Amino acid sequence: MEGLRLESLGSGFLATTEAPLSLGTWPYIVLAFYLVGLLSLGVVSLLRSRRATSAETDYYLAGRGQGVIVTSLTIMATFFSSFAILTFPGWIYEGGIAPMLYALNLPVAAVAIYLLGNRIRRIGRKRGYITPADMVTDYYGDSPALRIMIALTGALYVIPYVVIQIKGGGLLADGLFQEIEHVSIFGWQVTMEDAGVAALSLVTMIYVIIGGMRSVAWTDVMQGIILLSAMVLSGVAVIYALEGPSNFFARVSSELDGSLLTVPDPEDTNPHNVWKILTFCAFASLASIIQPAQWMRFYAARDSKTLRRAAIAFSTILPVCFIFGVFLVGLGGRVLYEPEMIDGIVHLPDGSKTDQVLIHVIQDYFPEMFGTIGLILVSLILVAVMAASMSTADSNLHAVSAIVTRDLYHPYRKKSSERERTWIGRLVIIVATIAAATITFAGKDLRGLLDTITAFFFLAMAFSAQLVPITFDMIFLRRGSRWGAIAGLAAGLLTVCLFPPLGQLLLGGEGWVLKGTTTLKGLLDVGLCGIIVNVAVFILVSFFSPRPEKSHREAFARDLKEVS
C-alpha cells in the first residue's frame, strides 16, 4: 500500500468537472508553513542528537527512546502513502466494493507489529542491532553472502519507493500550482513538475541528513496527522454532498449497478480477484511490516508497552480512515460523478483518471461546506498528498543509508568509528537522493524508463516478503541453518524475478515459464509464490547443513522473551 501509481496520475493532476478551482495564494501559504515546519523539526532533532552518547544509535534509532504517539504515527505514515489517498478511492470508483478487501491487510499488519515487532525490539535493544541484517547474521552466523543478500532484499524494496515518491511529488506540485506553466531559474525554463521534484528531493534530503531517525519520526507525526485527517474529512464531504448517511446509502444502493456492490467470484478475471487480494493481505502486509524502515522503527521504540499500544492504534485508526477516505469517497464519488468510458477505460466525466475522484470531492464541496476555510483545507489536503509521498520517501532514504553503512561499509572497515559511519550514512542519503531525482528527470527523455521502474515498484513488497521465512524461523522456530537462509532467500528472490515485468526482461520473450508466472500473477500474490519456493529450499538445505549451536539458539530465545 505504500506506492503511487504514476500512470494513473497522468498529466494535469487537478481537474474538476467544471473549471479548475482557484485557490488563490493559499497553496503558497500552506506549503510554505509546511516546509518551514519540516525543516524546523530537522533542526530541533539535530540539537537533541548532540546530547546523545552514541552517534550511530541516535542517528538511526533516535536513541531507542520513541514514545507511543511518535512510534504509532511514524509506523502509520510509513505504511500509508499517497497510494491510499489517491489510487484506492479510484479503484473503488472504477470497480466497486471488491478492492475494499485490501483493508484486511490492516489487521494482519497490526498483528505482525504486536507479535513480530515487539520481539524484534526486545532483542534489538539487548544486542545493539540497528538493521535487519544485524539480527539475521547474529543468529545464523555472520557471513558476507548472507549480509549482502539481506541488504539486497532491503534495497530492492527501498529504491523503487524513493524514485516513485519523488516523481509523485513533482506531479503533485504541478497540480497544486496549475496556473503556473513554468518558472525561470538563472535563465532556465523549469516546469512546476521539475521544480516540485527538485524541491521535494532537497527538503527531504536536508531534514533526513540533519536529524536522522528522530527528524524522520517527528516529521512523520506531522505528515501522518495531516494525511489521516484528510482521509476522514474527505469521507465527511461525500456524506455532506449526498445529504447525510441514510441518503448516501440509499443512493448508492439504488443508483449503482449491482456488480459494483458484490465481490467477484474467485474464477473471475477481475483484476481484484478475491484470492489474489486475500493472499496479498496475508503476505504483502507482512512484507510491509518487516521491510527495513519499519524494522528499524521496532528497534527505536522505547519499550514493549509502546509497541503494543502502537499496534492497537494501528488496528483502530487506520481502518476508520480507510473507510472514510476510500470506501465512502469511492462509492459516493461514483454517484456524484457519472463515469465516462474512453477507449474501454473508466474515467471521470471530464476525462481525468479515476484516482482524481478524491480531489474532485474536496474541490467541489469543501468551499461549500466550510467557506473560506474550505479553500485552506483544499490546499492543506493537496499538501497532505505530498506529505504522504514525503513520509514514505524520507523513511526509505533513511533506511537505505543504514543498509549501505551498517551492512556493506562497516563489515569491510571494522575499525571505523560511529561518527565516521554516521557521516558516511549522510553521504549515502545525498547520493541516493541525487540519483533518484536524476532518474526522475531522465525518465522524460529515456522512453519507458519510468514505466519500467513503476512496474518494478509493484514487485517491491514481493521482494521484501522473502524475509518472512527467516524472520519466523529466528523468532519462533529456530530450526534453519545459515546456508538454508542464504539458499532460501536467493531462491525466493529469483522466483519473484521470473514474474512480469522482470521476467520479460530476463527471459526475453514469451516462454512457458513467463506464461506460467503471468497466469499465477493474476491469481495469487507474487510474494506468496516466492515464499513457497523460499520455504521449500530453506527447509531442504537446512536439513543437510548445520544449524547454529544449541547454546546460541537458547540464548537467542531467552533474549527474545526478556521483558523490557
Phi, psi and omega in degrees: 000357187270027187248181177219118187278102187297317185297337181274344178282325175060208179251140182075091190283325190254076175265148176232169184288338179249274179223155181304135179287130178275118181263000179063225182266000184300319178303322180294317183294310182297314181295321179298313179298321181297311182292320177298320178298318179299311182294324178296319178296324177297318179294315179299320178298320178298317180295322178293323185292339181293342179269001184285146178274338179234111183298316184291314180296321179292317184292320184266336185229013179053037177070015181055037184232024183286136181274188187296311185296312181295314180299314181299311185287327179288326175294316181292319181294324178288325180288317182261121174240195183295344173305319184291322187271346180244298189291318182297314175301325177295321176298317179296315179302318185279318190243001179087205191281347184307315180297345178296341177298338178297341179296342178295341180290342182291309176295327177298315179296321180296318177297321179297320177299317184292314186273314183274311186301320183293320178291321177298318179297316182302306184286333176296318177292317183298320188250004174075030179288152175236320180245166174303321181296330176302315181288315184296314182286335175292321181283307186279345184109129183296132181208130178305320181296315181292317180297319179293321179296318178295317179297319179297317179300316178296318181294322179296334175277316191286312191301312179301325180298317182297314181298312185291322180292321178295317177299317179298321178299323177295317179295322178294320177297322179298323179280325181296325180242056188292341181282350180258118181284318178198166174238154181255122179234111182052039177087353179268139176270113184244127178290160179294330177296313179294321178297321178295318177301313181296315182293315179299316180298313184295311183295315180299314180301316184296309185286334174289319181296314188280333186243347179062214184300321181298317179294315180300316183293316181293320176292327175298326177299311180296314181293321180295318178298316179297313183296311183293323176296321180299320181294316180294315181296326179294320176296320176299320180297321179294316178299319177299315182297327180262016170065046171105161183301314183296318179291327176303306184290329178295314181289323178298314183290331184267330187260341182264147178299142183302329181296335179283344184253013178230156178271130182294156178298154179302330181279352182295147179276006177307135181300338178260054178301137188297321180292322178295319180296314183295319178290328175297313182298326183285323189246321179292328177292323174297320179298322180291336181272330181257012173291159191306316184297319179288319180304317179292333176291329175295315178301326188279345183294147186294314184202180182297321180300322180300312182289325177297317179291325177296321178296319179294316178299318179301316185284346180252315185288312184296317177300321178298313179296324180295318180297313182289310188278343182245299186297306182293318181293317182295309181289316179295324177297326179295326177286317184289324186237105180297124185289155174244140176264121178236115183054039177078008182243138181288130176230166171287165187305328181272005179092000180281164182293155186292336182280011170266006186297320179296322179295319176302314183299311184289326178292321186279330190243339179296314178299325179291323181283318191243359181068223181299324178299330178299323177296321178295318181294322176301312179299319182295320181289323175297321175293328178298322178295320174296322178299322179298321176295315184291323182291337174274319181295316184294319180298320183281328172298316179298319181293317181294328175299314180295319181299310182294316185288309185280321188266338182244314183284310185299316181300333182259359172218072188294337182275000181294144180278164177299318181296321178297315181293326177296318179290326174297321177298320177296320178296321178299319179298317179298312181297316181296320180293315179298318180297316180296317179294321179297316178299320180297313178296316183293335182300337179288326185265328179268100188302129176087352183298307182291328176298320179294316179296319180297315179296319178297326181303324182285351173267356186303315181291331176295323176294312181299327181298340181289351173278348184299311182301313182289331177295313178294324180295313180298317189278322188243322191257309181055052179241353183272167179246168179297315180292329175294319178297316180296312183294317180296316180297316179297318180294319179295315179297318179296321178298316178299323180295339181280349179275151176300145005269348182295325179301323179294324179287320184283320184269342173068027178163192184264076175272175181291330177295314181295321177297319179295316180291328177296318178295314180298322181298330178283345184251323187228160174294136182298322179301321178298317180300318178294322181295321180301313178293317179305308183296317180300314180291320179302312181295314183297310182292322179296329179295327183256011180226154186288138174278166173303155180305147182301319180297324178293318180294321180292320178294321178298316180297320179297317181292331177292328185266347184300127182280130178203000000 
